[in-house]
Amino acid sequence: MKSLRMFRNKGTLAITVGVVLIGSIGVWNLSDANHPVLVEGNNCADLGPNVTIVPPGTCGDFDGDGRIGTAEDTDNSTDRIFGTITAALAAANGGANQNGRVTIVTSGRFPEVVNITAANGNVTLEAVPGVEANIDAVLAGDAGNAGRQAAPGIIVNAPENRRVVIRNIVSRNWTDGILVVGQSHVTIDKCRLEGNRDYGIRVMDAAKVAITNCHVNGTGFRAAPNVNNTPDPGIGIEFEGNSSGAVSSTVVTGSFAAGIAADRSNQRNVRLSDVTVFGNNPDLVGVSAPRPF
């Protein structure tokens, strides 16, 4: 078993033999996924939105080549290290091709809409424990802020026979922190959805979603200049249409509207267990108080 520290040299990264990433909690074996890739986080956003060349080993530069962001996406098709989540999920340059595990290994901000289709296999998007992976619509000084704030942060639209996991991710300042549609089957674990305008997590159509160990805070109270911040409607977690799911060990606080809501037609398909709801308006709509599974 090799630790994360031993794989700083880009030329020697050997994912195919079973790299193990060890964080403060849990173990990630990248050989378990079909197309495991790594993502660096840019933690020097104060240098400006377009800076991609930095002193080697700084600003989240995991492999020490002095490239971050989009410069890391295309520099080497065999190392499977990327600077953006979008490129890591794509097929080009050794990406996961919507099939496999995308692991964020250094803290940073990702100002990008993330689309997960799982078109070619199951997909896991996660950050190593202890890493702050912030998918944020706002990046100081970036011309794309207004456009991003009019969109969801993470969109999952996967086939019924695929499984998607989103783990240890922060999603902030979007219309919806996470939007799940179609027939997707998704597990959302240890995520934080903060300050999104309309929904923290929105589940639609016939999607099935398990939400566990998450915090959904301040939905509907986004405050950002020069954009529409009016909540529509400002619900923490909502299940719509024929969707179904379970929410457990999760905290939903400070929503402009309901904390957790379900359409009348599917309220029996939403189960709550060990859930804390506080300071919402109201806390629950269309779902019963938490009960054992």
Secondary structure, DSSP 8 states (H G I E B T S, - for coil): ---GGGG-SGGG--GGGT-EEE-SS-EEEGGGSSS-EEE-----GGG-TT--B-STT-TT-TTSSSB-THHHHSS-SSS-EESSHHHHHSSGGG---SSEEEEE-S-EEE-S-EEE--TTS-EEEEE-TT--EEEES--TT-TTHHHHTTS-SEEEEE-TT--EEEES-EEESSSEEEEEEET-EEEEES-EEES-SSEEEEE-TT-EEEEES-EEE-TT----TTS----SS-EEEEE-TT-EEEEEEEEEE--SS-SEEE-GGGGGGEEEEEEEEES-SSSEESS-S----
